[in-house]
């Protein structure tokens, strides 16, 4: 629970820092680069933390692998968009944006742990792997969507 609250504070502050920089006229190319880079570290902290839990006290290698898959696919989702933009294309599509992924896993992890503590019942912890599975699916779909939209743009550019 402490980890969830700590990371949540950083995620929510991260969601508004870019807007604040633009509004104050203090945005920069380096700031945008740094923000994106630090976003990847934040994502890694959340999903690697869950993987470590499942390797350790959670004692479930399958769920540890699922958490790692979510970490990897989150990075690939972001990479696909960034790489498309570096090639002059647009890949702002998909059903699982970064904020959606992080907010959902943090909220569900917090709720599951709170219910677990209040009712002294491990059954509530099933919400976490269910959410991980849904995020794994949504992230995979988002990567495929981005690949297809970039392929369409690349083919259209060749046909010009």
Long-range contacts (C-beta under 8 A, 24 or more apart in sequence): 1-110, 1-113, 1-114, 1-117, 3-49, 4-106, 4-109, 4-110, 4-113, 5-110, 7-42, 7-45, 7-46, 7-49, 7-106, 8-106, 8-110, 10-42, 11-42, 11-99, 11-102, 11-103, 11-106, 14-38, 14-39, 14-42, 15-99, 36-78, 36-82, 39-78, 39-98, 40-75, 40-78, 42-102, 43-71, 43-74, 43-75, 43-78, 43-98, 43-101, 43-102, 44-71, 44-75, 46-102, 46-105, 46-106, 47-71, 47-74, 47-105, 50-105, 50-109, 50-128, 50-132, 63-129, 63-132, 66-129, 66-132, 66-133, 66-136, 67-132, 69-136, 70-101, 70-105, 70-132, 70-135, 70-136, 70-139, 73-136, 73-139, 73-140, 73-143, 74-98, 74-101, 74-139, 76-139, 76-143, 77-139, 77-142, 77-143, 77-146, 80-143, 80-146, 80-147, 80-150, 81-146, 84-146, 84-149, 84-150, 84-153, 87-150, 87-154, 89-150, 89-153, 89-154, 90-149, 90-153, 91-146, 91-149, 91-150, 93-142, 93-145, 93-146, 93-149, 94-141, 94-142, 94-143, 94-145, 94-146, 95-138, 95-141, 95-142, 95-145, 96-135, 96-138, 96-139, 96-141, 96-142, 97-142, 100-138, 101-135, 101-138, 101-139, 104-131, 104-134, 104-135, 105-131, 105-132, 105-135
